[in-house]
Amino acid sequence: AELESLARELGVEARVVVTPPRDDVRELMASAACVLQLSRLAETFGRTVLEALSLGVPVVGYAHGGVGELLDKLHPEGAIEPGRVDLAASRVAQILAERPAIALLADYRLEDMQRRTLALYESLARSPASAAAAAGGPA
């Protein structure tokens, strides 16, 4: 309701679509020329960035929290100063004009994260002192 009200206030309501929850977000995101992640609140992880980039879709987002960390590492040209909608607009225009290729993500697939988690568990299981310390017990 807040977004719809703001869209009316700005006179762009004909260009804004707010949908109920959907099951085809992946397909919608894959069809986009650019994904925006302009949350005013710093998110801890920034999953939208990973999802879009994994589909080869460029992202423009505020460089704070997890979104900023991921953009810095994976797609720095998409990072903009928080709150700078003007920079977001110019960056999107640049992306639409240039259509940059997005590199395949490494280390962020589910399999990669599972492999690293299991490797950590295995290393802790091989070292009783490390396992005790990780569990909060005496080493």
Disulfide bonds with the S-S distance in Angstrom:
none
